[in-house]
Structures are given as C-alpha cells and as structure tokens.
C-alpha cells in the first residue's frame, strides 16, 4: 500500500504515463468532456471535492511546466484565479478563450472532473520533466 500522496488508482495510472508536454485537465463539474478523452470523475456532490482540494495533491505528485486557463476566469471567478496565481507564480501561463481551452482538451491524456461549481474553474496542466 502507498504510504503517502494520491491514492486514487486511476489518477496514479495517468500520472505515471505522462511524458514531457503531455496535458491533463482539471475541470469543474460543468465542463463538457470530449468523446474519447479519459474521464476521471471525482465529483461526489455539487461543490465537493473542490477544484483547489484536488489541485494541491496533484501539484505534490507532478512536475508542471506550464498551465493554460481561460481568460474568462479573471473576471468571472477572481477567487480561484488568485489562488491559481499564487500556486503558479513561477510557471509559464497561457491564457486562451474558454472555447479554445475546450478545443485543446481534445488532446489531453485525461480530464479530472471535480465537484467545483464556480465559473471557469478549469485548467490544463502541461507536464514537465524533473531533471
């Protein structure tokens, strides 16, 4: 049995399969997930688990070299936007339209669906290398 870190088997399988620049998506409960992209649904009820409560353990597990967020989050969800800024102060950030983010999702290795129920609480995490 694992001693620490993420325990979810599906998450660990995806994490272990990532290579440099591969993408995973952390999504709120309303984001449409493209056909053919692996869905890891962690949502239990509206609001749980939250976006940030899932993001933080992921950041303990993965080397992230860049993120992509929708420009709409800045105006429509400033609280989550500020938390993203804190966590990724030294990380390359790409800001695209929500529609562009949804299009980019088609190339993701997986979408992790949370119970987050606030607007535009979605991001693409771009895998880095730890050497």
RASUL-V522385 format. One record per residue. PHI is phi as a letter, one per 40 degrees, with the letter a starting at -180 (* if undefined). PSI is psi in radians with two decimals (none if undefined). OMEGA is omega in whole degrees, 0 to 359 (999 if undefined). Layout:
phi: <PHI & PHI>
psi: <PSI & PSI>
omega: <OMEGA & OMEGA>
//
This chain:
phi: <* & c & c & a & g & c & c & c & c & c & c & c & c & c & d & c & c & c & b & d & g & d & b & b & b & b & b & c & c & b & c & c & b & c & d & g & c & d & b & b & c & c & c & b & a & d & g & b & c & c & d & c & c & c & c & d & c & c & c & c & c & b & c & b & c & a & b & b & b & c & d & c & c & d & c & c & a & c & c & c & d & c & c & c & d & c & c & b & d & b & b & c & b & b & b & b & c & d & c & c & d & c & c & c & d & c & c & c & c & a & b & b & c & c & c & d & b & b & c & f & c & a & a & b & b & b & c & b & b & c & b>
psi: <2.45 & 2.53 & -0.47 & 3.05 & -2.94 & 2.29 & -0.36 & 2.12 & -0.77 & -0.73 & -0.81 & -0.65 & -0.79 & -0.81 & -0.77 & -0.37 & -0.13 & 2.44 & 3.08 & 2.24 & -0.07 & 2.67 & 2.45 & 2.72 & 2.34 & 2.14 & 2.65 & 3.11 & -0.13 & -0.13 & 2.22 & 2.34 & 2.17 & 2.56 & 2.45 & -0.15 & 2.32 & 2.31 & 2.16 & 1.82 & 1.87 & -0.11 & 2.43 & -0.97 & 2.91 & 2.11 & -0.16 & 2.27 & 2.72 & 2.85 & -0.89 & -0.58 & -0.35 & -0.65 & -0.81 & -0.82 & -0.53 & -0.72 & -0.42 & -0.44 & -0.62 & 2.63 & 2.02 & 2.17 & -0.35 & 2.79 & 2.74 & 2.25 & 2.83 & 2.41 & -0.48 & -0.41 & -0.55 & -0.75 & -0.59 & -0.17 & 1.09 & -0.51 & -0.84 & -0.68 & -0.78 & -0.68 & -0.66 & -0.77 & -0.72 & -0.79 & -0.43 & 0.63 & -0.63 & 0.38 & 2.50 & 2.30 & 2.29 & 2.31 & 2.12 & 2.98 & 2.76 & -0.66 & -0.70 & -0.69 & -0.77 & -0.64 & -0.73 & -0.52 & -0.45 & -0.37 & 0.07 & 2.61 & -0.53 & 2.73 & 2.20 & 1.96 & 2.15 & -3.12 & 0.09 & 2.32 & 0.80 & 2.72 & 2.39 & 0.46 & 1.25 & 2.56 & 2.63 & 2.27 & 2.19 & 2.09 & 2.39 & -2.93 & 2.59 & 0.45 & none>
omega: <177 & 180 & 183 & 178 & 181 & 180 & 184 & 183 & 181 & 178 & 181 & 178 & 179 & 181 & 182 & 183 & 184 & 172 & 182 & 179 & 175 & 184 & 165 & 182 & 170 & 192 & 170 & 186 & 183 & 184 & 177 & 183 & 183 & 174 & 175 & 177 & 180 & 179 & 172 & 187 & 179 & 185 & 178 & 175 & 179 & 179 & 183 & 354 & 181 & 177 & 184 & 180 & 175 & 180 & 186 & 177 & 176 & 181 & 175 & 185 & 192 & 170 & 182 & 181 & 180 & 174 & 172 & 176 & 177 & 180 & 183 & 182 & 183 & 182 & 189 & 179 & 185 & 180 & 179 & 178 & 180 & 178 & 176 & 180 & 179 & 185 & 186 & 182 & 183 & 183 & 176 & 180 & 173 & 179 & 183 & 175 & 178 & 179 & 177 & 178 & 179 & 178 & 179 & 181 & 182 & 180 & 182 & 175 & 180 & 171 & 178 & 184 & 177 & 175 & 183 & 183 & 174 & 187 & 171 & 177 & 183 & 175 & 172 & 176 & 181 & 184 & 175 & 175 & 184 & 175 & 999>
//
